Amino acid sequence: VPCASRTHARVEFRRDKFVLSDTSTNGTFVQADGEKEVALKREEFILHGNGRICLGHRLSEGGADLVWSVKTYQ
């Protein structure tokens, strides 16, 4: 059963980057397109390209997930 809390994670824009910070007990799982899934436990992840975020459960377990898309402009 997926376990997400009201204050599970946050996304901040810092130094021209979007940073995902896990603030939960159950962890946050992220996967950028073409990369392996990463489990975050009170850690941060720089969102780049496209990918998916799951709160409290692995992507392979199904359930709701969030999708991101970061475009860089020069």
C-alpha positions in Angstrom: 0.0 0.0 0.0 1.5 3.4 -1.0 2.3 5.6 2.0 2.5 9.3 1.3 2.1 12.1 3.9 0.9 15.6 3.5 4.5 16.9 3.8 6.1 14.0 1.9 8.5 16.0 -0.4 9.0 19.4 -1.9 10.4 20.9 -5.1 12.4 24.1 -4.9 14.1 26.2 -7.6 17.7 26.8 -6.5 20.6 28.1 -8.6 18.8 27.5 -11.9 17.8 23.9 -10.9 14.7 22.2 -9.7 15.5 20.2 -6.6 13.3 17.5 -5.2 13.8 17.0 -1.4 12.3 13.9 0.4 11.1 14.8 3.9 9.2 11.6 4.5 9.5 8.4 6.6 8.6 6.1 3.7 10.9 7.6 1.0 10.4 9.0 -2.5 11.2 7.1 -5.6 12.3 8.9 -8.8 13.2 7.8 -12.3 14.5 10.1 -15.0 13.9 8.8 -18.5 16.5 6.3 -19.6 18.0 6.0 -16.0 17.6 3.6 -13.1 15.1 4.3 -10.3 16.6 6.1 -7.3 15.2 5.7 -3.8 15.5 8.9 -1.7 15.3 8.9 2.1 15.8 12.4 3.4 17.9 13.2 0.4 17.7 15.5 -2.6 17.5 14.9 -6.4 18.1 17.4 -9.2 15.2 17.1 -11.6 16.5 17.0 -15.2 14.9 16.1 -18.5 11.7 14.1 -18.0 10.8 11.5 -15.4 8.4 10.2 -12.8 8.1 10.6 -9.0 6.4 8.1 -6.7 5.7 9.0 -3.1 6.1 6.1 -0.6 6.3 3.3 -3.2 8.4 2.0 -6.1 7.3 2.7 -9.6 7.0 -1.0 -10.3 4.3 -1.3 -7.5 1.9 0.8 -9.6 -0.4 3.4 -8.1 -0.3 7.2 -8.6 2.8 8.9 -9.7 3.9 12.4 -10.7 5.5 13.3 -14.0 8.1 16.1 -14.5 9.5 17.8 -17.6 12.4 20.2 -17.2 13.4 22.1 -20.3 16.7 24.1 -20.5 16.9 27.3 -22.4 20.1 29.0 -23.4 
